Structure formats: C-alpha cells, structure tokens
Amino acid sequence: MRRHSSPGHDVSTRDLILDAAVLRFSRHSYEEAALRDIATDVGVDVAYVHRCFGSKERLFSQALAAVAQSRQPVVGSGHQLARALAREAISHDAAKRRGDVGPLDIVIHSLSSPGASQVLREFILKDFIKPIASKLDHPAGSRASLIAAFLTGLGVMRKVLSIDPLTETRDGALEHLVAHVIQSMMDDDLIAPRARSNRDRMREP
C-alpha cells in the first residue's frame, strides 16, 4: 500500500480514496466493501468517488494495481525464484502487522465474488502468472498457474481460516517448505514423459 505520511507531501483526495479502498478491499469482500463506506472513510460524498473512478469495478481494479506496484517484481529463476515467492508469501505477515497491504490480501477476500471475478482473473494472469511463466520451461503456463493456485490456497488457509500449523515459526521452517513445494512445480519431474519428449524435440536444431 502506498504511504502518504511524509511531511509536506501533496496528497490528492483521489489518492486518499484509493488508499481507503485498498484498506476496505483487504478486509472485506468486493460486495461488502461499499463505495459509500469508502467515501465516509475519506469524508467525501459517494458521488465524488464515482466521478473519480467511474465505477466500483474500476476502483477495485486500481486498488489492486496500487498494491501490486508497491511489491517487488518477480525476479530470478529456479531455486532463487522459488525462495523469493515463498518469502513473499510467508514473510509478508510482518509487513501486515505494520499496516501494509499486499495484493493477496485483496485477492483472497473476493475470490468468490461474482462482481470481482473478471478483474481478479485479469490481474492474476497479467501480474502473476505471465511474469512467472516467462521464467519457466514448457509447460510454463500450467506450471505458473499451479504455483498461483498453491499460493492462493495457502493464503486462504493462513489469512482467512487462520490454520495454526501454517503459521510461520521463527526458524523459517514453513518458508523453506513452501519454497520446496514451489520448486517441485518447476522441476522436470512434474512433466509427463510424453510431454517432456515433445518439448525436447522442439528444442532440437
């Protein structure tokens, strides 16, 4: 989530609305986060929210984009990528306690919301699956989608259902285990022998 706490920082009302929307969508589902409540959080009329963003769907989309911009881009490959994704999924707990919001905090609260489904689908494909797929071997799309599904499910189990065994310990054991699972999705052993053979033939000069 963007921060506007520095002295003298010129913050527009539109920015304040967007920040209020990020907080609402990170704590409530798409349907539960009413535009009127977001407007009240900022102290403006709901009609002004409509003038700034056009619709609730557009505000939701821009809230997701705002928190995505605050996260580190997908970097590295292989073990490095697996560790980075695991670290982002697990160590974000500390950031959350500081009041920061990540994309997953918004995604998991609206997974079953019909009104948010199209925005979520486009966001997950564009900002998560495609960047990861670009770093993987064939079948890259399937691998990246499987990783996205795993991390989303993990987030629901941890952040929505509060399953205690999935709470990180100080020794980093959970983060290590998550990285291992992600790495297994990247390894060649995951590919069916016929698909691996077809891939290898495509690589031949």
Helices and strands as residue ranges (DSSP letters): H 13-27, H 35-42, H 46-53, H 56-69, H 78-97, H 103-107, G 114-116, H 117-124, I 125-129, H 130-133, H 140-155, I 156-160, G 164-166, H 173-186, G 188-190, H 193-203
